[in-house]
Amino acid sequence: MASWREAFDTYRQPRLLAILFMGFSSGLPFALTSSTLNYWLRQAGISRTEIGLFSLVGIAYTLKFVWSPVLDRLPLPILTKWLGRRRSWGLVIQVPLAASMFVLGFTDPARAPIFTALAAIAVAFLSASQDVVIDAYRIELLKPEEQGAGAAATQWGYRLGLLASGAGALHLMDFAGWPFAYAVMAALMAVGMATVWLTPEPSAPALDSPVGASTMQRVRNWLSDSVVAPFADFFTRAHWLAILLFIVLYKYGDALAGLMATPLYVDLGFTPAEVADISKVFGVGATMVGVGAGGLVVARLGLYPSLLFCGVIQNLATLMYAALALAGHDLKMLALSVALENVTGGMGSAAFVAYLSRLCSVRFTATQYALFSALFAFSRIVLSAPGGWLADRVDWVPFFSIAAVAGIPGLLALLWLIRRVPLPAITPAPDPLTRTA
């Protein structure tokens, strides 16, 4: 168990700055297809049930493990040799991602919601693909003992991205409309592009060229090494099904509540500026405090105790939405609710990301992390989709009470894992910033 001073010293590593900017690039598109889009939809008169169903535009986040072997193991002609595997794929994805964000802003959800949905699906697909590359980049760039701090750094950056596409987009919308807001967000993707361009390619096991007497045999061998092997590696571990169940359930209650938070703010009469300043700006600041604290807790206490502690408090904080619904249009209660929910949610996210990173084999970083994060996205997107339908039928206070109860199965799954499944051993990786050419 590390001392608190050692835990703080981890944050002084220069490589964490690159991780923070990559996190920004990862978080920037997400709000544009979730909370910011939900505000736009509600403002356009879309029902809560339809908003809940609209969350399915993010289905790519739950399916990204399907194409992750391509991003993980397939080199790009010319670019991979020039830039490296992670950098080349990152830049190739980020350019069309920025373009799709720009296009989304020029759709009209009130008159042609199908075009809004299609554009949002394109943003989500490219964003999920970018996440596959960035997650692998982070895990391979950091030393094992830095993964907890790295999880916090990527969450800090992610929340800054959400701040830009949340509060920033709402203020820009007030100033010049939705097309202008989304255009500015598209331009901010230059931050992620510059970071990938300037950051060294991380060290990772070299890819063997597929062998075989024929082209078909080489294709089969590549599929075996790149698609089958990463999943086989995980599915041969003891209690793998329980691990996957825990990943799905750990933040389900938090995700269910978060889906309907923005429609709640609209129904309670909070203005775009109030939502931007308190829920987005202040809320992101609270989350960044939470993820920093979560990273310290992981470094000080270890993963399992941190997951349990953070999971309990993030679940209890979900009830603050119910308290806000009872209070009505009360800015102080909004600030208190946002502070408690975001700090605890940030702590839970930092511990959870560190756990998912620890599960990955260094041979299959991108593919395995894509599988784990896709399962988490499944609870956030698919399992939470009926939340709008439920909120339409039970109203806000019962809904958020149900969301708090929905977090309990994840905690029970964690207690089962603590007793029966040891954490995976840490596999050292080369230091990418000190390796020789």
C-alpha positions as CSV (number, residue, x, y, z in Angstrom):
1,M,0.0,0.0,0.0
2,A,1.5,3.3,-1.1
3,S,1.8,6.4,1.1
4,W,-0.3,9.5,0.4
5,R,2.9,11.3,-0.6
6,E,3.8,8.6,-3.1
7,A,0.3,8.7,-4.4
8,F,0.5,12.5,-5.0
9,D,4.0,12.2,-6.7
10,T,2.4,10.0,-9.4
11,Y,0.6,13.0,-10.8
12,R,3.9,14.8,-11.5
13,Q,4.7,12.6,-14.4
14,P,4.8,14.6,-17.7
15,R,3.2,11.8,-19.7
16,L,0.0,12.4,-17.7
17,L,-0.5,15.8,-19.5
18,A,-0.8,14.0,-22.9
19,I,-3.3,11.6,-21.3
20,L,-5.3,14.6,-20.1
21,F,-5.5,16.1,-23.6
22,M,-6.4,12.8,-25.1
23,G,-9.2,12.5,-22.6
24,F,-10.4,15.9,-23.7
25,S,-10.6,14.7,-27.3
26,S,-12.5,11.6,-26.1
27,G,-15.1,13.5,-24.0
28,L,-15.7,16.3,-26.5
29,P,-18.0,14.4,-28.9
30,F,-19.9,12.4,-26.2
31,A,-22.0,15.2,-24.8
32,L,-23.0,16.3,-28.3
33,T,-24.9,12.9,-28.7
34,S,-26.0,12.7,-25.1
35,S,-26.7,15.5,-22.6
36,T,-26.4,18.5,-24.9
37,L,-28.4,16.7,-27.6
38,N,-31.0,15.8,-24.9
39,Y,-31.4,19.5,-24.0
40,W,-31.8,20.3,-27.7
41,L,-34.4,17.5,-28.2
42,R,-36.4,18.6,-25.1
43,Q,-36.2,22.2,-26.2
44,A,-37.6,21.1,-29.6
45,G,-40.6,19.4,-27.9
46,I,-39.4,15.8,-28.0
47,S,-41.0,13.6,-25.3
48,R,-39.1,12.0,-22.5
49,T,-39.8,8.6,-23.9
50,E,-38.4,9.6,-27.3
51,I,-35.4,11.2,-25.6
52,G,-34.7,7.9,-23.8
53,L,-34.9,6.0,-27.1
54,F,-32.7,8.6,-28.7
55,S,-29.9,7.5,-26.4
56,L,-29.6,4.4,-28.6
57,V,-27.8,6.5,-31.2
58,G,-24.8,5.8,-29.0
59,I,-25.1,2.0,-29.6
60,A,-21.6,2.1,-31.2
61,Y,-20.1,2.5,-27.7
62,T,-21.5,-0.9,-26.8
63,L,-20.4,-2.6,-30.1
64,K,-16.9,-1.1,-30.5
65,F,-15.3,-4.3,-29.5
66,V,-16.5,-5.8,-32.8
67,W,-14.2,-3.7,-34.9
68,S,-11.6,-3.0,-32.2
69,P,-9.3,-5.9,-33.5
70,V,-9.0,-4.0,-36.7
71,L,-7.9,-0.8,-34.9
72,D,-5.7,-2.8,-32.5
73,R,-3.9,-5.1,-34.9
74,L,-4.2,-3.9,-38.5
75,P,-1.6,-1.5,-39.8
76,L,-2.5,1.3,-42.1
77,P,-0.6,1.5,-45.4
78,I,2.3,4.0,-45.2
79,L,0.9,5.8,-42.2
80,T,1.6,3.1,-39.6
81,K,5.2,2.8,-40.7
82,W,5.5,6.6,-40.6
83,L,3.5,7.5,-37.4
84,G,3.1,4.2,-35.6
85,R,0.0,2.0,-35.0
86,R,-1.8,4.2,-32.4
87,R,-1.0,7.6,-33.8
88,S,-1.9,6.7,-37.4
89,W,-5.3,5.3,-36.5
90,G,-6.0,8.2,-34.1
91,L,-5.5,10.8,-36.7
92,V,-7.4,8.9,-39.4
93,I,-10.4,8.7,-37.2
94,Q,-10.3,12.3,-35.8
95,V,-10.7,14.1,-39.1
96,P,-14.1,12.5,-40.1
97,L,-15.2,12.8,-36.5
98,A,-14.8,16.5,-36.6
99,A,-16.7,16.7,-39.9
100,S,-19.6,14.6,-38.5
101,M,-19.9,16.8,-35.5
102,F,-20.1,19.8,-37.8
103,V,-22.9,18.2,-39.9
104,L,-24.9,17.2,-36.8
105,G,-25.3,20.9,-35.8
106,F,-27.1,21.7,-39.1
107,T,-29.8,19.1,-38.6
108,D,-33.3,19.9,-37.3
109,P,-34.7,17.5,-34.7
110,A,-38.1,19.1,-34.6
111,R,-38.8,18.7,-38.4
112,A,-36.5,15.9,-39.4
113,P,-35.4,13.9,-36.4
114,I,-34.3,11.0,-38.5
115,F,-31.4,13.1,-40.0
116,T,-30.4,14.2,-36.5
117,A,-30.3,10.6,-35.4
118,L,-28.2,9.5,-38.4
119,A,-25.7,12.3,-37.9
120,A,-25.5,11.5,-34.2
121,I,-24.9,7.8,-35.0
122,A,-22.0,8.8,-37.2
123,V,-20.5,11.0,-34.4
124,A,-21.0,8.2,-31.9
125,F,-19.4,5.5,-34.2
126,L,-16.3,7.6,-34.9
127,S,-16.1,8.7,-31.2
128,A,-16.3,5.1,-30.0
129,S,-13.5,4.2,-32.5
130,Q,-11.4,7.1,-31.3
131,D,-11.9,5.8,-27.7
132,V,-10.5,2.4,-28.7
133,V,-7.3,4.0,-29.9
134,I,-7.0,6.4,-27.0
135,D,-7.7,3.8,-24.3
136,A,-4.9,1.6,-25.8
137,Y,-2.6,4.6,-26.1
138,R,-3.1,5.4,-22.4
139,I,-2.6,1.9,-21.0
140,E,0.5,1.3,-23.1
141,L,2.0,4.8,-22.5
142,L,1.8,4.5,-18.7
143,K,3.8,2.4,-16.2
144,P,1.7,-0.1,-14.2
145,E,2.0,2.0,-11.0
146,E,0.7,5.1,-12.9
147,Q,-2.6,3.5,-14.1
148,G,-4.6,4.9,-11.2
149,A,-3.3,8.4,-11.8
150,G,-3.7,7.9,-15.5
151,A,-7.4,6.9,-15.0
152,A,-7.8,10.2,-13.1
153,A,-6.0,12.2,-15.8
154,T,-8.1,10.8,-18.6
155,Q,-11.2,11.5,-16.6
156,W,-10.1,15.1,-16.0
157,G,-9.5,15.6,-19.7
158,Y,-12.8,13.8,-20.5
159,R,-14.7,16.1,-18.2
160,L,-13.1,19.1,-19.7
161,G,-14.3,17.9,-23.0
162,L,-17.7,17.4,-21.6
163,L,-17.5,20.9,-20.2
164,A,-16.7,22.4,-23.6
165,S,-19.5,20.4,-25.4
166,G,-21.9,20.9,-22.4
167,A,-21.7,24.3,-20.9
168,G,-19.7,25.7,-23.8
169,A,-22.2,24.5,-26.4
170,L,-25.2,25.7,-24.4
171,H,-23.7,29.2,-24.1
172,L,-22.7,29.2,-27.8
173,M,-26.2,28.1,-28.7
174,D,-27.7,31.1,-26.7
175,F,-25.3,33.4,-28.5
176,A,-25.6,32.2,-32.1
177,G,-27.7,29.0,-32.4
178,W,-27.1,25.2,-32.5
179,P,-25.2,25.1,-35.9
180,F,-22.6,27.6,-34.6
181,A,-22.2,25.7,-31.3
182,Y,-21.6,22.4,-33.0
183,A,-19.2,24.0,-35.5
184,V,-17.0,25.4,-32.7
185,M,-17.0,21.9,-31.0
186,A,-15.8,20.4,-34.3
187,A,-13.0,22.9,-34.5
188,L,-11.9,21.9,-30.9
189,M,-11.1,18.4,-32.2
190,A,-7.8,20.0,-33.2
191,V,-6.7,19.6,-29.6
192,G,-6.8,15.9,-29.9
193,M,-5.2,15.8,-33.3
194,A,-2.3,17.9,-32.0
195,T,-1.8,15.7,-29.0
196,V,-1.7,12.5,-31.0
197,W,0.7,14.1,-33.5
198,L,3.1,15.3,-30.7
199,T,3.0,12.4,-28.3
200,P,5.5,9.5,-28.9
201,E,4.1,6.2,-30.1
202,P,3.7,4.0,-27.0
203,S,5.6,0.8,-26.6
204,A,3.7,-2.4,-27.3
205,P,4.5,-5.9,-28.4
206,A,5.4,-5.9,-32.1
207,L,2.9,-7.3,-34.5
208,D,3.9,-10.5,-36.3
209,S,3.2,-10.6,-40.0
210,P,0.5,-13.3,-40.7
211,V,2.1,-16.5,-42.1
212,G,0.6,-19.1,-44.4
213,A,1.0,-20.9,-47.7
214,S,-1.9,-18.9,-49.3
215,T,-3.7,-15.6,-48.9
216,M,-6.7,-17.4,-47.3
217,Q,-4.5,-19.1,-44.8
218,R,-2.8,-15.8,-43.9
219,V,-6.3,-14.2,-43.4
220,R,-7.4,-17.1,-41.2
221,N,-4.2,-16.8,-39.2
222,W,-4.6,-13.0,-38.8
223,L,-8.2,-13.5,-37.6
224,S,-7.1,-16.1,-35.1
225,D,-4.3,-13.9,-33.7
226,S,-6.2,-10.6,-33.8
227,V,-9.9,-11.4,-33.3
228,V,-10.1,-14.8,-31.5
229,A,-7.0,-14.7,-29.3
230,P,-7.9,-11.5,-27.3
231,F,-11.3,-12.8,-26.4
232,A,-10.0,-16.3,-25.7
233,D,-7.3,-14.9,-23.5
234,F,-10.0,-13.3,-21.3
235,F,-12.6,-16.0,-21.4
236,T,-10.1,-18.6,-20.1
237,R,-9.7,-16.6,-16.9
238,A,-11.5,-17.9,-13.7
239,H,-14.9,-16.3,-13.1
240,W,-14.9,-14.3,-16.3
241,L,-18.7,-14.2,-16.4
242,A,-18.9,-12.6,-13.0
243,I,-16.3,-10.0,-14.0
244,L,-18.4,-9.1,-17.0
245,L,-21.6,-8.9,-15.0
246,F,-19.9,-6.6,-12.5
247,I,-18.7,-4.3,-15.3
248,V,-22.3,-4.0,-16.7
249,L,-23.9,-3.3,-13.3
250,Y,-21.3,-1.2,-11.3
251,K,-22.5,2.2,-12.6
252,Y,-25.9,1.3,-13.8
253,G,-27.9,3.3,-11.2
254,D,-25.7,6.3,-11.9
255,A,-26.2,5.9,-15.6
256,L,-29.9,5.5,-15.3
257,A,-30.2,8.7,-13.3
258,G,-27.8,10.6,-15.5
259,L,-29.8,9.9,-18.6
260,M,-32.8,11.9,-17.3
261,A,-30.9,14.6,-15.4
262,T,-31.1,17.1,-18.3
263,P,-34.8,16.6,-19.0
264,L,-35.3,17.1,-15.2
265,Y,-33.6,20.5,-15.4
266,V,-35.8,21.5,-18.3
267,D,-39.0,20.4,-16.6
268,L,-38.1,22.3,-13.4
269,G,-37.7,25.5,-15.4
270,F,-33.9,26.0,-15.3
271,T,-32.6,28.2,-18.1
272,P,-29.9,27.2,-20.6
273,A,-27.5,29.5,-18.8
274,E,-28.3,28.1,-15.4
275,V,-27.9,24.6,-16.6
276,A,-24.6,25.5,-18.3
277,D,-23.1,27.3,-15.3
278,I,-24.2,24.9,-12.5
279,S,-24.7,21.5,-14.1
280,K,-21.9,21.8,-16.6
281,V,-19.2,24.3,-15.4
282,F,-19.6,23.8,-11.7
283,G,-20.5,20.1,-12.2
284,V,-17.4,19.4,-14.3
285,G,-15.3,21.1,-11.6
286,A,-16.9,18.9,-9.0
287,T,-16.3,15.8,-11.1
288,M,-12.6,16.7,-11.6
289,V,-12.2,16.9,-7.8
290,G,-13.9,13.5,-7.6
291,V,-11.7,11.8,-10.2
292,G,-8.6,13.3,-8.6
293,A,-9.7,12.0,-5.2
294,G,-10.6,8.7,-6.8
295,G,-7.1,8.3,-8.2
296,L,-5.6,9.1,-4.8
297,V,-7.9,6.6,-3.1
298,V,-6.9,3.9,-5.6
299,A,-3.2,4.6,-5.1
300,R,-3.6,4.6,-1.3
301,L,-6.1,1.8,-0.6
302,G,-5.9,-0.4,-3.7
303,L,-8.5,-1.3,-6.3
304,Y,-11.0,-3.4,-4.6
305,P,-11.5,-1.3,-1.4
306,S,-11.6,1.8,-3.6
307,L,-14.3,0.3,-5.9
308,L,-16.4,-0.6,-2.9
309,F,-16.1,2.8,-1.1
310,C,-16.6,4.8,-4.3
311,G,-19.5,2.6,-5.4
312,V,-21.4,3.0,-2.2
313,I,-21.2,6.8,-2.1
314,Q,-21.9,7.3,-5.8
315,N,-25.1,5.2,-5.4
316,L,-26.3,7.2,-2.4
317,A,-25.7,10.5,-4.2
318,T,-28.1,9.5,-6.9
319,L,-30.9,10.3,-4.4
320,M,-29.9,14.0,-4.7
321,Y,-31.8,14.1,-8.0
322,A,-35.0,13.1,-6.1
323,A,-34.3,15.9,-3.6
324,L,-33.9,18.4,-6.4
325,A,-37.2,17.3,-7.9
326,L,-39.0,17.9,-4.6
327,A,-37.3,21.3,-4.2
328,G,-38.2,22.5,-7.7
329,H,-36.5,25.5,-9.3
330,D,-34.0,26.1,-6.5
331,L,-30.5,27.1,-7.7
332,K,-28.9,26.3,-4.3
333,M,-30.4,22.8,-4.3
334,L,-29.3,22.4,-7.9
335,A,-25.7,23.3,-7.0
336,L,-25.7,21.0,-4.0
337,S,-27.2,18.1,-6.0
338,V,-24.7,18.5,-8.8
339,A,-21.8,18.8,-6.4
340,L,-22.5,15.6,-4.4
341,E,-23.5,13.5,-7.4
342,N,-20.5,14.6,-9.6
343,V,-17.9,14.3,-6.9
344,T,-18.9,10.8,-6.0
345,G,-19.5,9.8,-9.6
346,G,-16.0,11.1,-10.5
347,M,-14.5,9.0,-7.7
348,G,-16.4,5.9,-8.9
349,S,-15.3,6.5,-12.5
350,A,-11.6,6.9,-11.6
351,A,-11.6,3.6,-9.6
352,F,-13.6,1.8,-12.4
353,V,-11.3,2.9,-15.2
354,A,-8.3,1.8,-13.2
355,Y,-9.9,-1.6,-12.7
356,L,-10.7,-2.0,-16.4
357,S,-7.2,-1.1,-17.3
358,R,-5.8,-3.6,-14.8
359,L,-7.9,-6.4,-16.5
360,C,-6.2,-5.9,-19.9
361,S,-3.5,-8.2,-21.2
362,V,-0.6,-6.1,-22.7
363,R,-0.8,-8.2,-25.9
364,F,-4.4,-7.2,-26.6
365,T,-4.8,-3.8,-25.0
366,A,-7.2,-2.1,-27.4
367,T,-9.4,-5.1,-28.1
368,Q,-9.8,-6.1,-24.5
369,Y,-10.4,-2.6,-23.1
370,A,-12.9,-2.0,-25.9
371,L,-14.8,-5.1,-24.7
372,F,-14.8,-4.0,-21.1
373,S,-15.8,-0.4,-21.8
374,A,-18.4,-1.5,-24.3
375,L,-20.1,-3.6,-21.6
376,F,-20.1,-0.5,-19.4
377,A,-21.6,1.5,-22.3
378,F,-24.2,-1.2,-22.7
379,S,-25.7,-0.4,-19.2
380,R,-25.4,3.4,-19.9
381,I,-27.0,3.3,-23.3
382,V,-29.1,0.1,-23.8
383,L,-30.2,-0.8,-20.3
384,S,-30.9,2.9,-19.5
385,A,-32.9,3.6,-22.7
386,P,-36.2,2.6,-21.1
387,G,-35.5,5.3,-18.4
388,G,-37.5,7.9,-20.3
389,W,-40.5,5.6,-20.5
390,L,-40.3,4.9,-16.8
391,A,-40.0,8.6,-15.9
392,D,-43.1,9.4,-18.0
393,R,-45.1,6.9,-15.8
394,V,-43.8,7.3,-12.2
395,D,-42.6,11.0,-12.3
396,W,-39.3,12.3,-11.0
397,V,-39.0,11.4,-7.3
398,P,-40.0,7.7,-7.7
399,F,-37.8,7.4,-10.8
400,F,-34.6,8.6,-9.1
401,S,-35.4,6.4,-6.1
402,I,-35.6,3.4,-8.4
403,A,-32.3,4.5,-10.0
404,A,-30.6,4.4,-6.6
405,V,-31.9,0.9,-6.0
406,A,-30.7,-0.1,-9.5
407,G,-27.1,0.4,-8.3
408,I,-27.3,-2.2,-5.5
409,P,-26.8,-5.3,-7.7
410,G,-23.4,-3.9,-8.9
411,L,-22.2,-3.6,-5.3
412,L,-23.3,-7.1,-4.5
413,A,-21.4,-8.4,-7.6
414,L,-18.3,-6.5,-6.3
415,L,-18.6,-8.1,-2.9
416,W,-18.7,-11.5,-4.6
417,L,-15.6,-10.7,-6.6
418,I,-13.7,-9.4,-3.6
419,R,-14.1,-12.7,-1.8
420,R,-13.4,-15.0,-4.8
421,V,-11.5,-13.4,-7.6
422,P,-7.9,-12.0,-7.0
423,L,-7.0,-9.0,-9.0
424,P,-4.9,-9.7,-12.1
425,A,-1.1,-9.5,-11.6
426,I,0.5,-6.3,-12.8
427,T,2.4,-6.8,-16.1
428,P,5.3,-4.3,-16.5
429,A,5.5,-2.5,-19.8
430,P,8.5,-0.7,-21.4
431,D,8.8,3.0,-20.7
432,P,7.8,4.7,-24.1
433,L,9.5,8.0,-23.2
434,T,12.9,6.5,-22.5
435,R,13.2,3.7,-25.0
436,T,15.9,3.8,-27.6
437,A,15.0,4.3,-31.3
